[in-house]
Amino acid sequence: MNNHPDVGIGTAPGLQRRSLISSLAIAGIVGPFLFVLIVIVQSVLHPDYGQLELPISALAAWPGGWLQSANFFVFGILTIAFAIGLHLGVRPSRAGALGPALLVLSGVALLIGATFPWREVGGGFVVPAGHRLGAILTFLGTGSGLIVVSRRMAADPRWRGVATYALASGIAIVVLFVATSALVIPPGAPLHSWAGLVQRVTLAVWFPCTVVLALRLLRVARAA
C-alpha cells in the first residue's frame, strides 16, 4: 500500500484533498494580515494606548476590548487550520506529526488567551493566569513547532527551499520568548517598559514566516 500524499491526486478524493489543503493554506495567509489589521484599527481608536510600552493583549482592557479577544479567537482558529494544512501538505515522516501538533497547540493557546483577557481595574491592568499560560504556550508552541516541522520540510524536495527559513524563524521566536521572560516581563526588568516593542519584533519574525510557508503550501497544493 502506497501512502504517498500525492497518490490519487487526480481522482475525486485527490481533488477534494487539494481543495482542502488550498483552503487551509489561505487560512495561514489571512490570519496574520487580519490580526495586524484589527490591532491597527484598535490602536487608532485608542490613541492613549502605548504601542512601544504595552503588549497587544492590553488592548482588551480598553473600551471595546472584546474586539481584541475576538481577534485572538479568530487568529487561533486560522492558526489551527494552517497547522493541519502543513501536516497534510508536507511529505510524512516518522514522528512527523509532532511539528504540526505544536503549531496546533499554539492556536489552542490563542483561544485560551482570548478566553482570559486583560482587564482594567482601578486604573491598572489585571492579567489572568489563564492569559499568561496562553501566551507561554502560543510562543513556545509556534517556535518549537517551526523548528520541528523544518526537519520534515528538509526531507521533502517541494519544501526544502524554505526549511532553513522555518528553522531560523523558530529558533528566533524561542530565543525572543526566553529573552522576554527574563528581560521584559518581570517588574523592574531592563526592558519592562519596552514590552510592546519586543513583542512586535517577535511577531515580525513569526508572521512573515507563516505567510511564506502558507504561500508555499498553496503552491504545493495547486501543483500536486
N, C-alpha and C positions, 0 to 999 in steps of 0.2 A: 504493500500500500504506500503510495507516494503522498507525503504531507507537505510538499512544496506549496507555499501560499499562492502561487500564480497558476497552479494547475486548475484547468476548467474555467479560466477567466473569461473565455468567450461564450460559455454557456449561460443560461438564465441565472443560476445561482452565482456564477462568476461576475456577471454584470451587476447583480444586486450588491455583491461584495465591493466592487469598485465604487459603486454609488455611495455605499455606506462609508467607506474609507474617505472618499472625497468630502462628504458632509462633515465627518469628524475632523478632517484637516482644516476645513473652513472655520470650525469652532476654535481651532488654535490660532487662526489669523484674526478673527473677530474679537476674541477675548481680550487681548492686551489693548487693542485700539479702543474698544468700548469702555474698558476700565479707565484708561487715561482720559478719555473724553468726559466721563462723568466727574472725575476728580477735578478737571479744569473748570467745568461748569460750577461745581460747588465752591471752588476757590474764588471764582468771580462773584458768586452770590454772597460770600463771606470774606470781604477784604481784610477783616481783622484776624483771619487765620494765617499763622506764620508758616510759610512753605519750607523755610530752612530749619525752623526750630521744632516743628511738630510732625510726627508721622501721619500718614494718610488716615489711619484709624481714628485720629482725633476729630475728623470731620463729622463723625457720628454723634459727637457731643454738641454740635451746633444745631440751631433750629433747622428742621427738615433733615436731620441726621439719618432718618430712615432710608434716604436715598443712598447713602454710603453703605449701609447694611445690605440693601438690595444689590448694590454694586458688587460687594464681596460674594453674595449668594450666586448671582449670575456668573461671575467670573469663576467661581468654584465649579459650577455645573459645566461650563465650557472647558475648564482645565481637565476635568474628569473625562469628558468626551474626547478631547485631544489625546490624552494618555492612552485611552482604549484604541484610538486610531493608530498611534505609534505601534502598539502591540500587534495590531493586525497588519500593519504596513511594512514592518521590518522583519527580515527573514528570521524564523525561530532559531533558538539556540538553547543549550542546556541551562536551566535556571534563568532563561531569558525573560520570564515574566516579572522578575524582581524589579527591574528598572521602571517599566510602566506602572507597576504596583506602587512604587514610591511616589511617582507622579500623581497617581490617583489619590494617594494619601494626602498630598499637598492640596488637592482640590477639596477633599473632605474637610481638611483643616480650615480652608477658607469658609466653608459652610459653618464650622464651629465658631470662627471669628465673627461671622455675621449674626449668629445666634446670641452672642455675648458682646454687644457693642460697648464702646467707651461711653461714659455718662458724665455730665457736668453736675457737680454737687457743691453748692456753697462757693462758687467761683473757682473751683478746682476740678481736676479730672479724676475719675474713678475708672480703673482698668480692671475688669473682672478677670478672675483666674482662668476662666474658660477662653477668654480672648488671648491671654498670654500663651496658653497652651496651643491655641490655633496658630498663632504667629510662629511659634517654635517649629511646629510640625510643617507649616507651609514652606518656610525657607529651607529647613533641613531636608524635607521630602523632595523639594524641587532640585536642590543642589546635588544631593546624593543620587536622586533618580536620573539626572542627566549624566552623572559620572558612570553609573552602572549601565545605562542604555547605550552609552557611547561605545562600549565594548561589543555589544551586539551589532551596532551600526558598522563598526570596523570590519566585521566579518561578512557584510553584505555589500557587494560591489555598487549597488544603487545608492548606498548611504555612506560609503567610505569617504567621500569628499567633505562631509560635514561632521564626521565622527570626532575629529580633533577639536573642532569648534565647540561641539556639545560637551566634550570632556573639559576643555578650558573654562567654559562658562559655568559648568557645575562646580569645579574647584573654586572659581572666583566667588560664587554665591556662598559656598560653605565658609570660605575664609572671611568674607564680609560679614556673614552672620556671627561668626566667632568674635570678630573684632567689635561688632555691635554689642554683643553680650558683655564684653569686657570694658569697652571704652565709651559706650553711648548710654546704655540702659541704666546702670547704677547711678543714683543721685550723686552729684559731685564728680562724676567721671569726666575726663578731659573733653570729650566730645558730646556731653549730655545735651548741651544747648544747640547742637547741630544734628539732632536726631532725624529731622526731616530730610536734610541733605544726604546723609549717609544712606537712609532707606531708598532714596531716589537713585542713588548711584547703584545700589543693588538691583533695583528694577530696570535700570538702564543696561544691565548685563542680562537679566532674566528675560525681559520682554522681547528684545530683538532676536535672541536665540530661539524663543518659542515660535516667532513668526517665520524665521528662516527654516526651522525644522518642519513647520506646518506647510510651507510652500513646497519643500521637498516631498513631503508626504502626498500633497495634492498632485505633484508631478509624477510620482511613482504610481499612484492610483490610476491616473489617466493614461499612462504609458504601458500599463500591465498588459 
